[in-house]
Amino acid sequence: MQQKRDVRAVAAWRKSSYSNGEGAECVEVADGLPVVPVRDSKCAEGAVLAFGPVAWSGFVTAIKHGGPTT
């Protein structure tokens, strides 16, 4: 039986490039995993959202172009 590992423990987290380091609202993401985990930088032990690479790429592209459409 394969044991699940907590992504918070194995991920190499990095803060958003928009973070100003003054406690502003921002997120952290981790690279190099089968999914792209995202968490609130102020709550490192809290919930982690996991996106598939294609979904994450689409989200980032949409944000760069003014935001997601409905």
Secondary structure, 3 states (H helix, E strand, C coil): CCCCCCHHHHCCEEECCCCCCCCCCCEEEECCCCCEEEEECCCCCCCEEEECHHHHHHHHHHHHCCCCCC
